[in-house]
Amino acid sequence: MSHRILVQTCVLLFLILLVGCGPKKAKSTEHGEVTGTVTFKGKPLPGGQITYVAVPSGFASSGTIEEDGSYKVTAPVGENQISVNNRMFAPRKGAAVEKPVLKKPNSEEAHQAKGKYVPLPSKYENPSESGLTYTVQKGSQTHDVKLE
């Protein structure tokens, strides 16, 4: 009976070690700088936020869309799904609300967001539903995002 318990214990320890030696999940990822212009129906989107989400790791980076539609984001290298949102400029019922205040990554300096609300199809708010993708490379690159 004790031999059987010893064998079972050894098998259990082996399985624990095997699981512990499996592939490690990445805790960080490389990034590339992506610049471009976001357009909606052929016109620059006048403000908002753009987010790149790496597939399948889920690492995400966001950037501000300026009033002229331009953006800059430091995005994860590899295949990315993209979302675009400008609801922060949507008119609200009730008392007047100030425009949102944004902070750039790794900066204590905040600035008031500038832009104008343009009703976008809701699919663009979710990167997995937007249909927008881009493969980010190391270094600087340009990618224009066209919304219809």
C-alpha positions, 0 to 999 in steps of 0.5 A: 500500500505504501508503494502505491502512495509513493507512486501516486505522490511522484506522479502528482509532483511530476504533474505539478512541475510540468504545469509550472514549466509551461509557457510564461505569459508576457509581462511586457511587450515591445512597442512601436510609434504609430501616427496617422489621421482618423477620418469618418466618411472622408473627413477628419474626426475632430477629437477623441481617443484611439486605442490599439489592443494587441492580439492575443496578449491584450496589451493596450495603448491609447492616444488622443485624436486631435481636432484635425484628426491626427493621432500618435500612440505608442502601440504594442508590436504585432497584430492589433485591433483598434477602437475609436471613441469620441463620446467624451464630447457628446452633449449631456442632458442637464447642467453644462459639463466642462470638456474632459481633461486628459493626461499624456502617459508618463506625464503629470501635465494635464490638458483640456481635451479639444474636439467636437462630438460626431456620432459614430457607429457604436461598433467602433468603440469595441476593438473586437467588433470594430473591424479595424486592425493593424500590424505594428512594427518596431519603430515609427510608422504611419497608419490612417484609420478610415471609419465609414 
